[in-house]
Amino acid sequence: MTLYYTLVFVILMVEMVSFFFLVTPLPFNFRRRLFHFISTSDIIARTQHTLKIVFVFILILFIDSVNRVYRVQQDVSASGSTGTVITTGADRTEIQARKFYSQRNMYLCGFTLFLSIILNRTYVLIVDLLATEDKLTTLKKSAVSASAIASKDEEIAALKAELKTKDVDLETLRKQCEGLSAEYHKLGDQLNALESAGSDTPKKDM
C-alpha cells in the first residue's frame, strides 16, 4: 500500500473511533461542554478546514481508483472478446492483483468519504439536539415562572375582589351610621321640643 493510501486508512480508523465516540452515551453536561468547546475552538475550526482539503484529495483518489477498476475490467473484457486466453499463471496473477488493488483502493476511499458524511451529519444532529434540550429547559423554567405569576395574579384578583367587597360593606356601614346619626339628631330635637313644651306648661297655669 502506498503512502497516501496508508494515510487514507489512518483517516478511516480515526473516523471510526470518532463515530463510536459520538454515539457513546455520555452525561448531558459533559457532552454539552465538549460540543460547545468543539463548536467554539479555533484549533478545531482550522482542523476541520484542513480536513476538507484532505477529503478533496481523497475524492480525487476515489475517482482515480474507480477509473483503474474500470480499465482493469475493460482489459479483462477485451481479452475475452478477442479470444485471447490467459494461460500463464503470471499473467493471471497480475490481472487479479491489479483488480484486487484497484478495488481495495476504491472501497477504502469510498468508505472514508461515506463515513465523513455520516460523521458530519451525526455531529450536526447532536448539536441540534443539545440546542433543543437547552431550549426545552429554558421553556420549562419560563413555564414555571409563568405559572407562578399566574397564581400571583389570581391571588391579587382575589384580594381585589375581597377589597371591593369590604369597600361595599364599609359604604353600607357608613350609610347606616349616617342614617342612625340623622335619626339620633331627629330624636334629640324632638326630645328638646318636648322638654321645652313641658317646661312652658306650668308657667301658664300659674
HELIX and SHEET records of a PDB file:
HELIX    1   1 LEU A    3  VAL A   23  1                                  21    
HELIX    2   2 PHE A   28  THR A   40  1                                  13    
HELIX    3   3 ASP A   42  SER A   81  1                                  40    
HELIX    4   4 GLY A   89  ASP A  205  1                                 117    
END                                                                             
